[in-house]
Amino acid sequence: MWLVIFLLALAFVVGMAMVLLRTANLPKIPPHIKSQPYTDDDE
């Protein structure tokens, strides 16, 4: 029983580490890039 709980916890930790590593490798937007203002869509 304890082995199953340990394996589940280990899989969770490894899975979260993989998610964090994947999000850390996403391309970063340079700081000099500014977002464009939205135009009014009510027209």
C-alpha positions as CSV (number, residue, x, y, z in Angstrom):
1,M,0.0,0.0,0.0
2,W,2.8,2.4,0.9
3,L,4.6,1.6,-2.3
4,V,1.6,2.6,-4.4
5,I,1.3,5.9,-2.5
6,F,5.0,6.5,-2.9
7,L,4.9,5.8,-6.6
8,L,1.9,8.1,-7.2
9,A,3.7,10.9,-5.3
10,L,6.8,10.3,-7.3
11,A,4.9,10.4,-10.6
12,F,3.2,13.6,-9.5
13,V,6.5,15.3,-8.6
14,V,8.2,14.2,-11.8
15,G,5.2,15.3,-13.9
16,M,5.1,18.8,-12.3
17,A,8.9,19.1,-12.9
18,M,8.4,18.3,-16.5
19,V,5.6,21.0,-16.8
20,L,7.8,23.6,-15.2
21,L,10.7,22.8,-17.5
22,R,8.5,23.0,-20.5
23,T,7.0,26.4,-19.5
24,A,10.5,27.7,-18.7
25,N,11.6,27.0,-22.3
26,L,8.8,29.0,-23.9
27,P,10.0,31.9,-26.1
28,K,10.0,35.2,-24.2
29,I,8.7,38.4,-25.6
30,P,11.4,41.1,-25.7
31,P,10.7,44.0,-23.4
32,H,10.8,46.6,-26.2
33,I,7.7,45.1,-27.9
34,K,4.5,46.9,-26.9
35,S,1.0,45.6,-27.2
36,Q,-1.2,47.3,-29.7
37,P,-4.3,49.0,-28.3
38,Y,-7.7,47.5,-29.2
39,T,-10.1,49.4,-31.4
40,D,-13.6,49.8,-30.3
41,D,-15.6,46.7,-31.4
42,D,-19.0,48.4,-30.6
43,E,-19.2,50.0,-34.0
